[in-house]
Amino acid sequence: MRKFLYILPLLFLACTAKKSSEQPEVLQSELTQGTITCYGAYYKGLERNVVSLDLYSKDISFDSLGYVQGSGTNLYLSDIFLPLTDTVPAAGTYKCDTTAAVNTFLPGMDFEGNPTGTYLLKIDDAKISSIILCSDSSFVVSQTGDITDIQFNLISDKKQYKLHFHGVLKYEDKRQPL
């Protein structure tokens, strides 16, 4: 019985949870493929063009039905606000906020169980293994010919994710006729 009393505190200490680290989840930070979609002046009464940006790391692909295959990172920004004269983000800095001002984009939000705004998906073997909603973020766009370069500084729960896109973006025009 006496040996048990000495072992009990050791078992208790061994079973206590260790403090979780504040390190961000490991994601593939180089994004090499993506699509920009222009929705035009999507919101009634808001004189801004709205575009989305959907970017993927190199090991992500799509099957013939459009389902994601592989493992990697997907960065999605649902609402980037541009002047009515632009249908793609021009060179410059873009900030995350909810004002819908020119050169801003919406933060990540959970909308009835679905992510929207700015979020990262970690994909493992064609399945989403984590969703990271981003706020207080920014990105910088530069353009050389057809090549787009975007440096992302994304923040989620005080964790920072630095991602980079370099490549040619596919363009989709989904503006509604007037």
C-alpha positions, 0 to 999 in steps of 0.5 A: 500500500505504501508503494502505491502512495508513492507511485500515485503522485508520479502517475498524476504528474505524468498524466497532466496535460502539457502546455500547448505551444503557440506555434502555428500549424505547419502548412505548405507556404508556397502556393503555385496555382490559383484562380481569381474570379470577378463578380463585378459590383456584387453588393447592391449599393456598394460601388466596388468590384468584388473578386475572390482568390482561390490558391493551392500548393503544388501537390493539390489537383482536381479530378474530372468531377472537380474534387480535390486530390492530394495533400497541401494548402488551400488559401481562399479569400471570398471578398476582395474589394476593388475600384469599379475600374479594376477586375483584378487586384492591382499592384499594392497592399491590401488590408483585412477589415470589414469596411469594404473600402477599396483594397480591403478584404474580409476576415475569416468567419464561420457562417452557419458552420461554413467558413467564409472570408479569408481562410486556410484549409490544410488538406491531407489525402483529399480531405480537409484536416483543419480550417484556419480563419484569418483576421488582422491580415494583409497581402502585397501584390506585384505583377510582371507580365502574366506573372503575379506575385503575392506575399501574404501575412495572415494572422489567426488566434495570434499565430502568423502564417507567411504564404507566397503565391508566384505564378499565372492566375486563371481568370473567371468573369462571373459579372452579371449583365446589367 
